[in-house]
């Protein structure tokens, strides 16, 4: 995927959309090959038919929308569905910007969800007296993630969001907590909040990243974290052969199965179903 703030840096999917479609996968692999697309592919020709499709809901940041989402969902609907993956899945950018972002929670109540208090495993997110935002701690990081997942599902014009499988795009090109002893724990809390929302309200959730970026952002995932055992979608391969080989790599979290791997060909992202 490409993050909007790092247009010239290749991170994971950053090379997508930069060249016309020209690569044809071997016929023996067609039933296991899909494509992922998002805002870099706006108004570009896309391959068809693909076995499965993964469409970016956000527009490179955790708080914006892919301007071509509607058109790309129409394209995705042409997937053959012959792989073990959902015929159409979605992905979203993730981040933990703290107070540097456009919004940060002040409590466990997210107004856009109708004022319902979100159960918080870390305790109470609470703004100090007279302050508009809560501290950048585990409690508020969790609520931030939950809120972003709600936004992804309900304010970005996704039709029937509960029917899709959602991938969390975790890349260093977005804004994350860094430099403190608990930075990776804060980032994990945000991702856990997103996982909670998507697990409770959609068809499922998984994680997209590379092992190095995941380690930088999330560190070591404790065995009791909701991030454990989630499906992994691994980036980093340069060829179909490499993508196939990456199916045998460890997942991003303890107990995580690698279900999809990615490689880039002719400027387009291809995804290989490992099962």
N, C-alpha and C positions, 0 to 999 in steps of 0.2 A: 504494500500500500504506500501511498505517498502522503506525507504530512505537509500541510500548507505552508509551514514556516521553513521547510527545508527543500525547496523545489529543486535545487541543484545538487543535492546530496543523495546518493543511492543508499537507501535504507530499506531493506525488505522489498517492498513493492515500488520503490521510488522510480524505477526505470519504465514503469508502465506507460502506455499511451504515447510513446515518443516516436513510433514508426508505424507504417501501415501493416496490416495483417498480411503475412505471407507464408508463415510456417504451417505445414500440414503434418499433424502427428501421424505416426505409423498406424495403419488400419487396425492392427491387433490391439492397440491401446485405446481406441476411440471410446469404448464403453467405460473406461476408467478415467478419462480426461475431461476436466471442466476448465472454466475460466473464471477469474474474478475481475471485476471492473468497478470503477467509481468515477469521480469527477475528472480525472485526467483523460478519460475516454469519452468525454462529452462530444457529441457530434462526429464520432469516429466510426468507421466500419468495424463491426465485431464478428467473430467467427460463429458459424452455425452449420449444423446443429452441434451443440456441446452436450456431453453427458450430464453435467450439472453446472450450475452457475452460483457464484457468490457475489452479491451486490453490496457496495459500500453505501451505507445510509448517511454517514457524515461526510463533510467536505474537506477532510484533511485535518480538522481539529475536533476536539471532543464536544464543542458547543456550536457547530454549524451543520448545514445540511448540503448533501450532494445535489447540485442544481439539476442533474439529469436523472434523478432517482426514478421518476415515473417512467421515462422512456427505457431505462435500463431494466426495470422490472418487467416491462413488456417483452424486451429481448430475452430476458432470463426464462420467461414462461415457455420458450421454445425448446428448453432442455429436454433431452430424451428420457432422463430419469433412469438410465440403465445401470448406473453405478450404485454402490451401497450408500452413497451420500444422499441427503435430501436433494431433490431436483433443483430447488431454489433455496439458498440460505442467504443470510445477511451478515455484514460485519460493520463494526463501529470503531472509530478512534477512541482511545482512552487517555486519561491524563489525571494528574493531581497537581494543579497549579497553586494550591493554597490561596493566599490573599492576592496573588498576582493575577488571578483569573477574573472574569466578568461577574462571577457570583460565587459566594461561599456560604454554607449554611450557618444559621444562628441557633438552630434547635433541631430536635428530631422530627419536626413537622415540616413537610414539604408542601407549600401552598398549592402548587399545581396539581397535586394528587388529591385535592379536596380537603386539605387540612388534617389528614389522617396521620397519627403519630407512627413513625417507623420503628419497629422493634430493633434495638441497637445492642449487639452483643458486647460492645466495648463500654457501655455506660451511656451517660447523657451528653449529647452535644449541646453546649450552652454558651451563649455569648456573655462576656462579662457585662456588668451593669453599665448601660450607656453606650455600649459598642454595637455596631450593626452586624458584626460577624463573629462567629465562634473562633476559638483558637485552632491552629493547624495541629490537631492531635488525632489520635486514633478514632475517637468518637465522631468528630466532624468529618474526617476523611471518609469514613464508612458512609455517612449520610450523603456526602457529595457524590460518591459512586452510585448509590441507589438512585439519587435524583437524576444523574446523567442517563442512567439506563431508562428511567421513566420517560425522560425527554426523547430519547432515541425511539422509543416505542410509540409515543403518543403526540409529539408535536412536530415530527418530521414527515408527516403524511404517508406513513407506512400503512397500507391496507391490511387489515386483519393481522396485526403484529403478533398476536398470540399463536399463530399457526406456523411461525418460522423458527428455525434454529439460528441462533445468533453467535457470531464469533467476536471476541474482544481482541482488537488489534493493539498489541502492546509493543511500542517502538520508542526508542530514545529520541526520535525527532519531535515528540510531543513534550509538554511541560510536566516535569516530575519533581518530587522532593529529592534533594541531593545534599550531601555535605554534613549531615547530622548522623549520629549513631542510630537513630530510629527512622531514617529516611525510607529504607526499603520496607519497613513495617508499615509506615504511613501509606506508601504506594499499594502495598498488599491490601490494606484496609479498604482503600477506594475500589480496588478490583473485586474484593469480597462483597462490597455493597452492590456492585453491578451484578455479580453472580446471583446474589440473593433475589434481586428483582427478576432477572431473566428466568431463573429456575422456577420461581413461583408463578410466573405469568406468561411464559412462552413454551415452545416445544423443546427448548434445551439451549445450552451455552457451552462454548469451548474457547480455547486461547490460541491466538496466532502470534508467533514471535520467532526469533532465533534464540538459541540457548544463551549466547553471549548477551544479547539485549535483555532477555528475561532476567538473567542473573544481575545485571546492572540495575534494573528497575525494581525487581521484586525480591532479590536475594534468595535465601533458602526458605522454602515454604514449609511451615510446621505441619506435622502429620494431622493435626486437628483442624486445619484451615479448610474452608469451603472450596478452595482452589485445587485441592488434591483430587486426583483421578478424573479431572475434566479432560475431554478430548483435546489433543494437541494438533495444530496445523503448523507445520514447520516450514519456514522460509529458508532461502540460502542456496538452493541448488541452481546450477547454471544450465543443466541439461535434463532431459527426461530420464536418462540413465541415473544421474545424480539424485533426482527426485525419488526414483524407485529405491535407490540405496538408502535414502534418508528415512524410509519407512521403518528401518530396523534400529534407528536411533532411540535413545530414551526420550520419553515425553518431558514436557516442561515442568511438571509437578509430580510428586510421588504418586505412583499408581496410574499415571496418565497414559492412555494409549495414543500412539501417533496414528491418526486416521486419515490425514491429508498432508501432502507435501507439495511444495510449489517450486516452479522454475520459470525463467523468463526466456522467451523466444521471439525474435523479431519485434521487440518492444511490447509484447503482450504477456500477461501473466497466465500461465497454465498451472492447473492443479491436478495432482494425481491421487486417486482414491486408493488408499493402502489396502483396503479390504474389498 
